[in-house]
Amino acid sequence: MGRLLQWLHSHAGTNIGTRIEDFDAEAVRETVRQVGALFGGPRSYFPLEITGFDTVPEGPALFVSNHSGGTSIPDAWGLMISWYRHFGVGRPMHVLAHDMVFSLRATGEPFARRGVLRARRDLALKVLTEWNRDLVVWPGGDLDTWRPYSERYKVRFSGRKGYAKLAIQAGRPIVPVAHAGSHETLVVLTDGQRLAQRLHFPELFRASIFPIHLSFPYGLGIGPLPHLPTPVALRYRLARPIWPERQCDDPTQEEIDALDERVRAAMQHELDVLAATAPRRGERLRAVARRLRQTRVAAPHLSELVDVVALAAK
């Protein structure tokens, strides 16, 4: 266990993911160009539907989103692609990520160049105040991205309110971002919190889950395995900015709770709208089958999946 921990956190003491100045606009522009082919119009692998950019404040803001889609997190990719297409690289958006992203230099350095930072309060505060840049966080973390499929339209922050304290300390508005779609790329049966506790995951990986899910290519997947997402529309709704009542370095718990409640209520409202406008199951499966057929030439291994989805859609 000691050797495993040492390997997992081999770069925990380095400065990878701690330098805001590592942001490389050209690297971001190139990523949008390369990865962006998967995200966009109705014929792309992940069609994007996003509303609310017109209400984003001019100054830096803290964007707070629900998290969906397991370890593959297409929701994060879709949001960032949409952001840079709309605002350009001249308005950087930084992302807070788990230390595991930086445990290997091969992953840590490229993500750091694209604005990803370690999930540390001091860094987040610097982004919003000293650097005057936007920041996006997913407070629910692993408990949110692996929530059961039946809860895909529910806000699940699991009592995590650090983002609210951060917004009060920075004196910056929070923009709630509601997302739907990524949780359609797999079916999470259970998040496996009890099993994770028995396996000491919180100590080993700072993770609280050991999920069981139906996903491709595993069929029945056990554990937080990255899966191959099926093509779905990624839908986002940005609520209007929510400002803290005041800016202070040491907010009370009552102030933190009140701001958290306002944000979650606004996000849940937008998720309810997304749920009400979601395509029916048959329509959704037929749309997936159509997009899989469009990608069959580039990905012949998807042929069997195409047939299964098309049959289920009938």
Buried (B, 14 or more C-beta within 10 A) or exposed (E): EEEEEEEBBEBBEEEBBBEBEBBBBEBBEEBBEEEBEBBBEEEBBBBBBBEBBEEBEEEBBBBBBBBBBBBBBBBBBBBBBBBBBEBEBEBBBBBBBBBBBBBBEEBBBBBBBBBBBBBEEEBBBBBBBEBEBBBBBBBBBBBBBBBBBEEBBBBBBBEBBBBBBBBBBBEBBBBBBBBBBBBBBBBBBBBBBEBBBEBEBEEEBBBBBBBBBBBBEBEEBEBBBEBBBBBBBBBBBBBEBBBBEEBEEEBEEEBBEBBBEBBBEBBBBBBEBBEEEBEEEEEBBBBBBBBBBBBBEEEEEBEEBBEBBBEEBE
